[in-house]
């Protein structure tokens, strides 16, 4: 469920970043904040378990940032 939600959010952010680059930064920060809460919460587990539980949230944050920047980069390169 989490994977599907992150994929849907990344696609939405990619389209939004292409159409409205300035507004997409606010949406990107909001999504990153939510995933950051999950990452910090999972990281409080003891030992290696905390690192393993926090890793999917960190990877998802990286994907959100990549999709937002890719949409803005595509907008910059387009002749519009």
MODAJO-V285861 format. One record per residue. N is the residue number from 1. RES is the residue in three letters. PSI is psi in whole degrees, -180 to 180 (none if undefined). Layout:
n->N res->RES psi->PSI
n->N res->RES psi->PSI
This chain:
n->1 res->UNK psi->-43
n->2 res->UNK psi->-40
n->3 res->UNK psi->-44
n->4 res->UNK psi->-39
n->5 res->UNK psi->-40
n->6 res->UNK psi->-42
n->7 res->UNK psi->-45
n->8 res->UNK psi->-41
n->9 res->UNK psi->-39
n->10 res->UNK psi->-41
n->11 res->UNK psi->-43
n->12 res->UNK psi->-43
n->13 res->UNK psi->-37
n->14 res->UNK psi->-46
n->15 res->UNK psi->-43
n->16 res->UNK psi->-39
n->17 res->UNK psi->-31
n->18 res->UNK psi->-39
n->19 res->UNK psi->-44
n->20 res->UNK psi->82
n->21 res->UNK psi->-38
n->22 res->UNK psi->-43
n->23 res->UNK psi->-30
n->24 res->UNK psi->-25
n->25 res->UNK psi->-37
n->26 res->UNK psi->-42
n->27 res->UNK psi->-41
n->28 res->UNK psi->-43
n->29 res->UNK psi->-37
n->30 res->UNK psi->-45
n->31 res->UNK psi->-39
n->32 res->UNK psi->-35
n->33 res->UNK psi->-41
n->34 res->UNK psi->-44
n->35 res->UNK psi->-31
n->36 res->UNK psi->-37
n->37 res->UNK psi->-44
n->38 res->UNK psi->-39
n->39 res->UNK psi->-44
n->40 res->UNK psi->-39
n->41 res->UNK psi->-43
n->42 res->UNK psi->-30
n->43 res->UNK psi->-11
n->44 res->UNK psi->-4
n->45 res->UNK psi->152
n->46 res->UNK psi->142
n->47 res->UNK psi->-143
n->48 res->UNK psi->-26
n->49 res->UNK psi->-40
n->50 res->UNK psi->-40
n->51 res->UNK psi->-42
n->52 res->UNK psi->-38
n->53 res->UNK psi->-29
n->54 res->UNK psi->-20
n->55 res->UNK psi->-44
n->56 res->UNK psi->-34
n->57 res->UNK psi->-39
n->58 res->UNK psi->-40
n->59 res->UNK psi->-37
n->60 res->UNK psi->-39
n->61 res->UNK psi->-41
n->62 res->UNK psi->-39
n->63 res->UNK psi->-38
n->64 res->UNK psi->-44
n->65 res->UNK psi->-39
n->66 res->UNK psi->-42
n->67 res->UNK psi->-37
n->68 res->UNK psi->-44
n->69 res->UNK psi->-33
n->70 res->UNK psi->-39
n->71 res->UNK psi->-41
n->72 res->UNK psi->-37
n->73 res->UNK psi->-41
n->74 res->UNK psi->-37
n->75 res->UNK psi->-40
n->76 res->UNK psi->-36
n->77 res->UNK psi->-17
n->78 res->UNK psi->152
n->79 res->UNK psi->8
n->80 res->UNK psi->none
